[in-house]
Amino acid sequence: MSWLVAARDGRIDGFALATEAGSGAEGDPADAAVLSLLAVSPDAQGGGLGRQLLRAAQADLVRLGYHRVVLHVLADNAAAVRLYESEGWQRHGEPFDHTLLHRPSQSYVLEI
């Protein structure tokens, strides 16, 4: 597991959580670690913090011996989709309905 927190001046600007293979959704690659959460506070967005957290989580997973990682993103979160695609993530499978939010979501996979 990888847990990263970006903090400044006593406040959390963002965080990332990656969990072990098999902890994601049915249909995820069985050997892929799962980037479960990646969030940046609204006042810290647009400065590259999301990209830094994404890359740091990937580096942690490589150190832990993983070669593949999967994530799920809300399909209408254009900024997140652009970030993942610009970093080489590939769509995986068909879009699906988010379990809690009931909004279209998409899985992405990256070979690391």
N, C-alpha and C positions, 0 to 999 in steps of 0.2 A: 504494500500500500504506500502511496505517496500523498502527503498532505502539505500544501504550500500556502503560505499566507503572505500577502504584501501589505505592509502597514507603514504609515507615515504620520508623524505627529500624534501618536496615540490613537489613531483610527485605522480601521481595516479598509484598504482600497480595493482588495480583490483576493480571491483564493481559488485553489484548484484541488480536487480530490480525485485520485485514481485508485481503483480497487483491483483485486486479483481477477484473473481469467475465470469465467464462469459466473461472475457476479452481476452480469448485465441481463439483457433480454433474451428470450428464446429467439433463435435465429442469428445471434451474434456468433462470430467465429469462436470456437471452443478454446483456442489458445490465446485469444486476445485479452490483454488487460483492458479495463474499462475506465475511460475518463468520465467519471460519474458527474462531476460538477466543475464548472469553470464560470466564475462570475467576477465582474468588475463593477464597482459602485458607479452610479451615473456621473458623479463629479470627477471621476478618474478615467472615464472613457475617452477614447480618441488619441491617447498618448502612447499607445503601444504596450500597455500593461497586459492586456489579454494575450497578446502574442508572446510576451516574455513568460507569462505563467504557463502557456501552452508548451513552449519549448522546454521550460524547466521541468514540467511534469514528464514530458517525453524522455528527457535525459535521465530522470530518476528511474523510469521504467526500463530503460536500456541497462542501467546499472543493476537493476533487479533481475535481469536476464530475459526480459520480454523482447519479442521481435515484431509484435503487432499490437495495435491498440484500436479500440472501437469507441465511438461516442454516439449519442443521440441528440439531435438538435431540432428545435421547433422550426418547421419549414418556412415560416414567415419571419424568422429572425435573420433578416438579410445581412446584417453586419457580421453575425456569427458565421453564417454560411460562407460569406466572402473570406473571412479569416481562415476558416478550415480549408477551403478550396485553394487559397493562395499558399497554404503551407503543404499542399500535396495530398490532403485527405481525399479519398475517393468514396462516392456514394456506394452504399452496400444494401442490396435488397430493395424492396418496394417501400414507399411511404406507409406509415401506420399512424393510428390515432394514439396520441399521448394518453397514458393510463389515467392520470389525474386531471389534466387540463382539457382533455378531449379536443385537442387541436392536432392538425397534421404535423407529423414528425418524420425525420429521416435519419437513418444510421449512416455513419461514415467510418471508414477504416483507413489506417495508415500503417505501412510497413516501416518499422524503425530500426 
